[in-house]
Amino acid sequence: MREICFCDYINLDYDTSKQILAIRNLKHVREASKNTDKISLNSHINWIKNLKNNQYFAITIGNSVVGGVSLINGLWGIFYKNDIDAILKLLCAFIFFENAFKKIDTIESNVKINNQNALNFNLFFGFRQIKKDSEFYYLALKKEDFLNLENSTIDLLKKIKKTYSIKWA
């Protein structure tokens, strides 16, 4: 059985931290981020040293680091490297939401106006637009809306999830 692991950044080894940084510094990830600058390895390592538990997670599938996800004060963010299959992106987000909704009732997302893919990704999971300004869509997903999602893709994600071992480390 393949494993999907959500590994807390503060528990990552040096090599995995470097892999996460390499993905974070990819052009498509930077352009979707609030901070669009490339981040140096030294800055990244120092930033990780100051993190609290259970805020930022590396996503690994098998032995491969595929992306990162965060949840800070109810605000979530996610990024992936280029070559990840769309269904795996959805699956990792789905699993992350299931876990998050064990602890909180609402998840928020701020999506850049020009990032239609991220907007559609969030809307797929039931996020609703709260407001919009010249830079961002402000979205929220309520636990009840997520738990009541019904469509063929959600059904498929539930089936695929059963074929993976899920680990939080």
MARBA-3410 file (N, C-alpha, C, O; in Angstrom, 1 decimal):
169
0.8,-1.2,0.0,0.0,0.0,0.0,0.9,1.2,0.0,1.8,1.3,0.8 ~ 0.6,2.2,-0.9,1.4,3.4,-0.9,1.0,4.3,0.2,-0.1,4.2,0.8 ~ 1.9,5.2,0.6,1.7,6.0,1.8,1.7,7.5,1.3,2.5,7.9,0.5 ~ 0.8,8.2,1.9,0.8,9.7,1.8,1.1,10.2,3.2,0.4,9.8,4.2 ~ 2.1,11.0,3.3,2.5,11.5,4.6,2.5,13.0,4.6,2.9,13.7,3.7
1.9,13.6,5.6,1.9,15.0,5.9,2.9,15.2,7.0,2.6,14.9,8.2 ~ 4.0,15.7,6.7,5.2,15.8,7.6,5.4,17.2,8.1,5.7,18.1,7.3 ~ 5.2,17.4,9.4,5.4,18.8,9.9,6.8,19.3,9.6,7.8,18.6,9.8 ~ 6.8,20.5,9.0,8.1,21.1,8.6,9.1,21.0,9.7,10.3,20.8,9.4 ~ 8.7,21.2,11.0,9.7,21.3,12.1,10.4,19.9,12.3,11.4,19.8,13.0
9.8,18.8,11.7,10.3,17.5,11.9,11.1,17.0,10.7,11.6,15.9,10.6 ~ 11.2,17.9,9.7,11.9,17.5,8.4,13.4,17.4,8.6,14.0,18.2,9.3 ~ 14.0,16.5,7.9,15.5,16.5,7.8,15.9,17.6,6.8,15.1,18.2,6.1 ~ 17.2,17.8,6.8,17.7,18.9,6.0,17.4,18.7,4.5,17.0,19.7,3.8 ~ 17.6,17.5,4.0,17.3,17.2,2.6,15.9,17.5,2.2,15.6,18.0,1.1
15.0,17.0,3.0,13.5,17.2,2.7,13.2,18.7,2.8,12.4,19.2,2.0 ~ 13.8,19.4,3.7,13.6,20.9,3.8,14.0,21.6,2.5,13.4,22.5,2.0 ~ 15.2,21.1,2.0,15.7,21.6,0.7,14.7,21.3,-0.4,14.5,22.2,-1.3 ~ 14.2,20.1,-0.4,13.2,19.7,-1.5,12.0,20.6,-1.5,11.5,21.0,-2.5 ~ 11.5,20.9,-0.3,10.3,21.7,-0.1,10.6,23.1,-0.6,9.8,23.7,-1.3
11.8,23.6,-0.3,12.1,25.0,-0.7,12.2,25.0,-2.2,11.8,26.0,-2.9 ~ 12.8,24.0,-2.8,12.9,23.9,-4.3,11.5,24.0,-5.0,11.4,24.7,-6.0 ~ 10.6,23.3,-4.4,9.2,23.4,-4.9,8.6,24.8,-4.7,8.0,25.3,-5.6 ~ 8.8,25.3,-3.5,8.3,26.6,-3.2,8.8,27.7,-4.1,8.2,28.7,-4.4 ~ 10.1,27.5,-4.5,10.7,28.5,-5.3,10.4,28.3,-6.8,10.9,29.1,-7.7
9.7,27.3,-7.2,9.3,27.2,-8.6,8.4,28.4,-9.0,7.7,28.9,-8.2 ~ 8.6,28.8,-10.3,7.9,30.0,-10.7,6.4,30.0,-10.5,5.8,30.9,-10.0 ~ 5.7,28.8,-10.9,4.3,28.8,-10.7,3.8,28.9,-9.3,2.7,29.4,-9.0 ~ 4.6,28.4,-8.4,4.3,28.5,-6.9,4.5,29.9,-6.4,3.7,30.4,-5.7 ~ 5.6,30.5,-6.8,5.9,31.9,-6.3,4.9,32.8,-6.8,4.4,33.7,-6.1
4.5,32.7,-8.1,3.5,33.6,-8.7,2.1,33.5,-8.0,1.4,34.4,-8.0 ~ 1.8,32.3,-7.4,0.6,32.2,-6.7,0.6,32.6,-5.2,-0.4,32.6,-4.5 ~ 1.9,32.8,-4.7,2.1,33.1,-3.3,2.0,34.6,-3.0,2.2,35.5,-3.9 ~ 1.7,35.0,-1.8,1.7,36.4,-1.4,3.1,36.9,-1.5,3.3,38.1,-2.1 ~ 4.1,36.2,-1.1,5.5,36.6,-1.3,6.0,35.9,-2.5,6.2,34.7,-2.6
6.2,36.7,-3.6,6.6,36.1,-4.9,8.2,36.0,-5.0,8.6,35.5,-6.1 ~ 8.9,36.4,-4.0,10.4,36.4,-4.1,10.9,34.9,-3.9,10.3,34.1,-3.3 ~ 12.0,34.7,-4.5,12.7,33.4,-4.2,13.3,33.5,-2.8,13.7,34.5,-2.4 ~ 13.2,32.4,-2.1,13.7,32.3,-0.7,15.0,31.6,-0.7,15.1,30.5,-1.3 ~ 15.9,32.1,0.0,17.3,31.5,0.2,17.2,30.3,1.1,16.3,30.2,1.9
18.1,29.4,0.9,18.1,28.2,1.8,18.3,28.6,3.3,17.6,28.1,4.2 ~ 19.2,29.5,3.5,19.5,30.0,4.9,18.2,30.6,5.5,17.9,30.3,6.7 ~ 17.5,31.4,4.8,16.3,32.1,5.3,15.2,31.0,5.5,14.5,31.1,6.6 ~ 15.1,30.0,4.6,14.1,28.9,4.8,14.4,28.1,6.1,13.5,27.9,6.8 ~ 15.6,27.7,6.2,16.0,26.9,7.4,15.7,27.7,8.7,15.2,27.1,9.7
16.1,29.0,8.7,15.9,29.8,9.9,14.4,30.0,10.2,13.9,30.0,11.3 ~ 13.6,30.1,9.1,12.2,30.3,9.2,11.6,29.0,9.9,10.7,29.1,10.8 ~ 12.0,27.9,9.4,11.5,26.6,9.9,11.8,26.5,11.4,10.9,26.0,12.2 ~ 13.0,26.9,11.8,13.4,26.8,13.2,12.4,27.6,14.2,12.3,27.2,15.3 ~ 11.7,28.6,13.6,10.8,29.4,14.4,9.4,29.0,14.3,8.5,29.7,14.8
9.1,28.0,13.6,7.7,27.6,13.4,7.1,26.9,14.6,7.8,26.4,15.5 ~ 5.8,26.9,14.7,5.1,26.2,15.8,4.7,24.8,15.2,4.6,24.7,13.9 ~ 4.3,23.9,16.0,3.9,22.6,15.6,2.6,22.7,14.8,1.8,23.6,15.0 ~ 2.4,21.8,13.8,1.2,21.6,13.1,0.6,22.8,12.4,-0.6,23.1,12.4 ~ 1.5,23.5,11.7,1.1,24.6,10.8,1.4,24.4,9.4,0.6,24.6,8.5
2.6,23.9,9.1,3.1,23.6,7.7,3.5,22.2,7.6,4.2,21.6,8.5 ~ 3.1,21.6,6.5,3.4,20.2,6.3,3.9,19.9,4.9,3.4,20.4,3.9 ~ 5.0,19.1,4.8,5.4,18.6,3.5,4.5,17.5,3.2,4.1,16.7,4.0 ~ 4.1,17.4,1.9,3.3,16.3,1.4,4.2,15.3,0.7,4.9,15.7,-0.3 ~ 4.3,14.1,1.1,5.1,13.1,0.4,4.2,11.9,0.0,3.3,11.5,0.7
4.5,11.4,-1.2,3.8,10.2,-1.6,4.9,9.2,-1.9,5.7,9.4,-2.8 ~ 4.8,8.1,-1.1,6.0,7.2,-1.2,7.2,7.9,-0.6,7.2,8.5,0.4 ~ 8.3,7.9,-1.4,9.5,8.6,-1.0,9.7,9.9,-1.7,10.7,10.5,-1.6 ~ 8.7,10.4,-2.4,8.8,11.6,-3.1,8.1,12.8,-2.5,6.9,12.7,-2.1 ~ 8.8,13.9,-2.3,8.2,15.1,-1.8,7.4,15.8,-3.0,8.0,16.1,-4.0
6.1,16.0,-2.8,5.3,16.5,-4.0,4.8,17.9,-3.7,4.3,18.5,-4.7 ~ 4.8,18.4,-2.5,4.3,19.7,-2.2,4.2,20.0,-0.8,4.9,19.4,0.1 ~ 3.5,21.1,-0.5,3.4,21.5,0.9,2.0,22.1,1.1,1.3,22.6,0.2 ~ 1.6,22.1,2.4,0.2,22.6,2.7,0.3,23.2,4.1,1.1,22.8,5.0 ~ -0.4,24.3,4.4,-0.4,24.9,5.7,-1.8,25.3,6.1,-2.8,25.4,5.3
-2.0,25.4,7.4,-3.2,25.9,8.0,-2.8,26.7,9.2,-2.3,26.2,10.2 ~ -3.0,28.1,9.1,-2.6,29.0,10.1,-3.8,29.9,10.5,-4.2,30.6,9.6 ~ -4.2,29.8,11.7,-5.4,30.5,12.2,-6.6,30.4,11.2,-7.2,31.4,10.9 ~ -6.8,29.2,10.7,-7.9,28.9,9.8,-7.7,29.2,8.4,-8.5,28.9,7.5 ~ -6.5,29.8,8.0,-6.2,30.1,6.6,-5.3,29.1,6.0,-4.3,28.8,6.5
-5.8,28.5,4.9,-5.0,27.4,4.3,-4.3,27.8,3.1,-4.7,28.8,2.4 ~ -3.3,27.1,2.7,-2.6,27.2,1.5,-2.0,25.9,1.1,-1.7,25.1,1.9 ~ -1.8,25.7,-0.2,-1.2,24.4,-0.7,-0.5,24.7,-2.0,-0.8,25.6,-2.8 ~ 0.6,23.9,-2.2,1.4,24.0,-3.5,1.9,22.7,-3.8,2.2,21.8,-2.9 ~ 2.1,22.5,-5.1,2.6,21.2,-5.6,3.7,21.5,-6.6,3.8,22.5,-7.2
4.6,20.4,-6.8,5.5,20.5,-7.9,4.7,20.3,-9.2,3.6,19.9,-9.2 ~ 5.4,20.6,-10.4,4.7,20.6,-11.7,4.0,19.2,-12.1,3.0,19.2,-12.6 ~ 4.7,18.2,-11.8,4.3,16.9,-12.5,3.4,16.0,-11.6,3.4,14.8,-11.9 ~ 2.7,16.6,-10.7,1.7,15.8,-9.9,0.4,15.7,-10.6,-0.2,16.6,-11.1 ~ -0.1,14.4,-10.7,-1.4,14.1,-11.3,-2.5,14.9,-10.6,-2.5,15.0,-9.3
-3.5,15.4,-11.3,-4.5,16.2,-10.8,-5.3,15.5,-9.7,-5.7,16.1,-8.7 ~ -5.6,14.2,-9.9,-6.4,13.5,-8.9,-5.6,13.4,-7.6,-6.2,13.3,-6.5 ~ -4.3,13.3,-7.7,-3.5,13.2,-6.4,-3.5,14.5,-5.7,-3.5,14.6,-4.5 ~ -3.5,15.6,-6.5,-3.6,17.0,-5.8,-4.9,17.1,-5.1,-5.0,17.5,-3.9 ~ -6.0,16.6,-5.7,-7.3,16.7,-5.1,-7.4,15.8,-3.9,-7.9,16.1,-2.8
-6.8,14.6,-4.0,-6.8,13.6,-2.9,-6.0,14.2,-1.7,-6.6,14.1,-0.6 ~ -4.9,14.7,-1.9,-4.1,15.3,-0.7,-4.9,16.4,-0.1,-4.9,16.5,1.2 ~ -5.5,17.3,-0.8,-6.3,18.4,-0.3,-7.5,17.8,0.5,-7.8,18.2,1.6 ~ -8.2,16.8,-0.1,-9.3,16.2,0.6,-8.9,15.6,1.9,-9.6,15.8,2.9 ~ -7.8,14.9,2.0,-7.4,14.3,3.2,-7.0,15.4,4.2,-7.3,15.3,5.4
-6.4,16.4,3.7,-6.0,17.5,4.6,-7.2,18.2,5.2,-7.3,18.5,6.4 ~ -8.3,18.4,4.4,-9.5,19.0,4.9,-10.2,18.1,5.9,-10.6,18.6,7.0 ~ -10.2,16.8,5.7,-10.8,15.9,6.6,-10.1,16.0,8.0,-10.8,16.0,9.0 ~ -8.8,16.1,8.0,-8.1,16.2,9.2,-8.3,17.6,9.9,-8.6,17.6,11.1 ~ -8.3,18.6,9.1,-8.5,20.0,9.7,-9.9,20.1,10.3,-10.0,20.8,11.3
-10.9,19.5,9.7,-12.2,19.7,10.2,-12.5,18.9,11.5,-13.6,18.9,12.0 ~ -11.5,18.1,11.9,-11.6,17.5,13.2,-11.4,18.5,14.3,-11.7,18.3,15.5 ~ -10.7,19.6,13.9,-10.3,20.6,14.9,-11.0,21.9,14.8,-11.1,22.7,15.8 ~ -11.4,22.3,13.6,-12.0,23.6,13.3,-13.3,23.5,12.5,-13.5,22.4,11.9 ~ -14.1,24.5,12.4,-15.3,24.5,11.7,-15.3,25.3,10.4,-16.2,25.1,9.6
-14.3,26.1,10.2,-14.2,26.9,9.0,-12.8,27.0,8.5,-11.9,27.3,9.4 ~ -12.6,26.9,7.2,-11.2,27.1,6.6,-11.4,28.2,5.6,-12.3,28.2,4.9 ~ -10.4,29.1,5.7,-10.4,30.3,4.8,-9.3,30.1,3.7,-8.3,29.4,4.0 ~ -9.5,30.8,2.6,-8.5,30.8,1.6,-8.5,32.2,0.9,-9.5,32.8,0.6 ~ -7.3,32.7,0.7,-7.1,33.9,-0.1,-6.4,33.6,-1.4,-5.3,33.1,-1.4
-7.1,33.8,-2.5,-6.6,33.4,-3.8,-6.4,34.7,-4.7,-7.3,35.5,-4.8 ~ -5.2,34.8,-5.3,-5.0,35.9,-6.2,-6.0,35.9,-7.3,-6.3,34.9,-7.9 ~ -6.4,37.1,-7.7,-7.4,37.4,-8.7,-7.0,36.7,-10.0,-7.9,36.1,-10.7 ~ -5.7,36.7,-10.3,-5.3,36.1,-11.6,-5.0,34.6,-11.6,-4.6,34.0,-12.5 ~ -5.4,33.9,-10.4,-5.1,32.5,-10.3,-6.4,31.7,-10.4,-6.9,31.2,-9.4
-6.9,31.6,-11.6,-8.2,30.9,-11.8,-8.1,29.4,-11.4,-9.1,28.9,-11.0 ~ -7.0,28.8,-11.6,-6.8,27.4,-11.3,-7.0,27.2,-9.8,-7.7,26.3,-9.3 ~ -6.4,28.0,-9.0,-6.6,27.9,-7.5,-8.0,28.2,-7.1,-8.5,27.6,-6.2 ~ -8.6,29.2,-7.7,-10.0,29.5,-7.4,-10.9,28.3,-7.7,-11.7,27.9,-6.8 ~ -10.7,27.7,-8.9,-11.6,26.6,-9.2,-11.3,25.4,-8.3,-12.2,24.7,-7.9
-10.0,25.2,-7.9,-9.6,24.1,-7.0,-10.4,24.3,-5.7,-11.0,23.3,-5.2 ~ -10.4,25.5,-5.1,-11.1,25.8,-3.9,-12.6,25.6,-4.0,-13.3,25.0,-3.2 ~ -13.2,26.2,-5.1,-14.6,26.1,-5.3,-15.1,24.6,-5.5,-16.2,24.3,-5.0 ~ -14.2,23.8,-6.0,-14.5,22.3,-6.2,-14.9,21.7,-4.8,-15.7,20.9,-4.7 ~ -14.1,22.2,-3.8,-14.3,21.6,-2.4,-15.4,22.3,-1.6,-15.6,22.0,-0.5
-16.1,23.2,-2.3,-17.2,23.9,-1.6,-17.0,25.2,-1.0,-17.8,25.8,-0.3 ~ -15.8,25.8,-1.2,-15.5,27.1,-0.7,-16.5,28.1,-1.3,-16.9,27.9,-2.5 ~ -16.8,29.1,-0.6,-17.7,30.2,-1.1,-17.0,31.5,-1.0,-16.2,31.7,-0.1 ~ -17.2,32.3,-2.0,-16.6,33.7,-2.0,-17.2,34.5,-0.9,-18.5,34.7,-0.9 ~ -16.4,35.1,0.0,-16.9,36.0,1.0,-16.8,37.5,0.5,-17.7,38.2,0.6
-15.7,37.8,-0.1,-15.5,39.1,-0.7,-14.4,39.0,-1.7,-13.7,38.0,-1.9 ~ -14.2,40.1,-2.4,-13.2,40.2,-3.5,-12.7,41.7,-3.5,-13.4,42.6,-3.3 ~ -11.4,41.8,-3.7,-10.8,43.2,-3.9,-9.9,43.1,-5.1,-10.0,42.2,-5.9 ~ -9.1,44.1,-5.3,-8.3,44.2,-6.6,-7.2,43.1,-6.6,-6.7,42.9,-7.7 ~ -6.9,42.5,-5.5,-5.8,41.5,-5.5,-6.3,40.1,-5.2,-5.7,39.2,-5.8
-7.3,39.9,-4.4,-7.7,38.6,-3.9,-9.1,38.3,-3.9,-10.0,39.2,-3.8 ~ -9.4,37.0,-4.1,-10.7,36.4,-3.7,-10.6,35.9,-2.3,-9.6,35.3,-2.0 ~ -11.5,36.2,-1.4,-11.5,35.8,0.0,-12.6,34.7,0.1,-13.8,35.0,-0.1 ~ -12.2,33.5,0.4,-13.1,32.4,0.4,-13.2,31.7,1.8,-12.3,31.9,2.6 ~ -14.3,31.0,2.0,-14.4,30.2,3.2,-15.1,28.9,2.9,-16.0,28.8,2.1
-14.7,27.9,3.6,-15.3,26.6,3.6,-15.8,26.2,4.9,-15.0,26.1,5.9 ~ -17.1,25.9,5.1,-17.6,25.5,6.4,-17.6,23.9,6.4,-17.8,23.3,5.4 ~ -17.3,23.4,7.6,-17.2,22.0,7.8,-18.5,21.3,7.3,-18.3,20.2,6.6 ~ -19.6,21.8,7.6,-20.9,21.2,7.1,-20.9,21.1,5.6,-21.4,20.1,5.1 ~ -20.5,22.1,4.9,-20.5,22.1,3.4,-19.6,21.1,2.9,-19.9,20.3,1.9
-18.4,21.0,3.5,-17.4,20.0,3.1,-17.9,18.6,3.3,-17.8,17.7,2.4 ~ -18.5,18.3,4.5,-19.0,17.0,4.8,-20.2,16.6,3.9,-20.4,15.4,3.8 ~ -20.9,17.5,3.4,-22.0,17.2,2.5,-21.7,17.2,1.0,-22.6,17.1,0.2 ~ -20.5,17.4,0.7,-20.1,17.3,-0.7,-20.5,16.0,-1.4,-20.2,15.0,-0.8 ~ -21.1,16.1,-2.5,-21.5,14.9,-3.2,-21.3,15.1,-4.7,-22.0,15.9,-5.3
-20.4,14.4,-5.3,-20.2,14.4,-6.7,-19.4,13.2,-7.1,-18.8,12.5,-6.2 ~ -19.3,12.8,-8.3,-18.6,11.6,-8.7,-17.1,11.7,-8.4,-16.5,10.7,-8.1 ~ -16.5,12.9,-8.5,-15.1,13.0,-8.1,-14.8,12.8,-6.7,-13.8,12.2,-6.3 ~ -15.7,13.4,-5.8,-15.5,13.2,-4.4,-15.7,11.7,-4.0,-14.9,11.1,-3.2 ~ -16.6,11.0,-4.7,-16.8,9.6,-4.5,-15.5,8.8,-4.9,-15.1,7.9,-4.2
-14.9,9.2,-6.0,-13.7,8.6,-6.5,-12.6,8.9,-5.5,-11.8,7.9,-5.2 ~ -12.5,10.1,-4.9,-11.4,10.4,-4.0,-11.5,9.5,-2.7,-10.5,9.0,-2.2 ~ -12.8,9.3,-2.3,-13.0,8.4,-1.1,-12.5,7.0,-1.4,-12.0,6.3,-0.5 ~ -12.8,6.5,-2.6,-12.3,5.2,-3.0,-10.8,5.1,-3.1,-10.2,4.1,-2.6 ~ -10.2,6.1,-3.7,-8.7,6.1,-3.9,-8.1,6.2,-2.5,-7.0,5.6,-2.3
-8.6,7.0,-1.6,-8.0,7.2,-0.3,-7.8,5.8,0.4,-6.9,5.7,1.1 ~ -8.8,4.9,0.2,-8.7,3.6,0.8,-7.5,2.8,0.4,-7.1,1.8,1.0 ~ -6.9,3.2,-0.7,-5.8,2.4,-1.3,-4.4,3.0,-0.8,-3.4,2.5,-1.1 ~ -4.5,4.0,0.1,-3.3,4.6,0.6,-3.3,4.5,2.1,-4.3,4.5,2.8 ~ -2.1,4.4,2.7,-1.9,4.6,4.1,-1.6,6.0,4.3,-0.8,6.6,3.7
-2.3,6.6,5.3,-2.2,8.1,5.6,-1.4,8.2,6.9,-1.8,7.6,7.9 ~ -0.4,9.1,6.9,0.4,9.3,8.0,0.6,10.8,8.3,0.8,11.6,7.4 ~ 0.6,11.1,9.6,0.9,12.5,10.0,2.1,12.4,10.9,2.1,11.7,11.9 ~ 3.2,13.1,10.5,4.4,13.0,11.3,5.0,14.4,11.6,6.1,14.4,12.2
END
